[in-house]
Amino acid sequence: MSYANLSDMLAERGVSVNRSTIYRWFMAYAPRLRKKLRRHQFIRADSSCQLDETYVTVKGTWHYLYRAIKKQDETLDFYFFQKRNKNATYQFLKRYLRYYDVDTQPKTLNTDKHSSYAHAISHLKKEGRLRADVEQRQVKYLNNGIESDHAPIKKLVVSSGGFKMRKRA
């Protein structure tokens, strides 16, 4: 739904608001709303999630977009980092898990075969931030949901002409 559509809907109800005003409201209040809604988004304890990263170019250099999704292709969290290494994966998983109690964390993490995931998962288990019985599955076809979900992101990046600044990416 576009800002123009929202402006038209409000006009039908007698409220005259310009679409640029709606855009400014969105930019101002979206982070707060996301933070509040995040508290109410739970994962079933017996479920699994898919973790993967893809590269995005910013000013000709590669940056990595780490993402976690549910089985239903619903994005749980993302993290934008300059490198693809153990530290970046650890930071992403730590950020992703901070919203969930140990009881509500997924029992299975589907990842690709990049070694940084195994390192980050074992490190988080040692710290007690990740449940001890979590299983990491590195089966190629179990991660197809997130792998096929990279294409729309790449399409958006190309259609916008690429990113010129890391902050805007």
Stockholm file with secondary structure:
# STOCKHOLM 1.0

chainA/1-169         MSYANLSDMLAERGVSVNRSTIYRWFMAYAPRLRKKLRRHQFIRADSSCQLDETYVTVKGTWHYLYRAIKKQDETLDFYFFQKRNKNATYQFLKRYLRYYDVDTQPKTLNTDKHSSYAHAISHLKKEGRLRADVEQRQVKYLNNGIESDHAPIKKLVVSSGGFKMRKRA
#=GR chainA/1-169 SS CCHHHHHHHHHHTTCCCCHHHHHHHHHHHHHHHHHHHHTTCCCCTTCEEEEEEEEEEETTEEEEEEEEECTTSCEEEEEEESCCSHHHHHHHHHHHHTTSCGGGSCSEEECCSCHHHHHHHHHHHHHTSSCTTCEEECCGGGGHHHHHTHHHHHHHHHHTTCBSSTTTC
#=GC SS_cons         CCHHHHHHHHHHTTCCCCHHHHHHHHHHHHHHHHHHHHTTCCCCTTCEEEEEEEEEEETTEEEEEEEEECTTSCEEEEEEESCCSHHHHHHHHHHHHTTSCGGGSCSEEECCSCHHHHHHHHHHHHHTSSCTTCEEECCGGGGHHHHHTHHHHHHHHHHTTCBSSTTTC
//
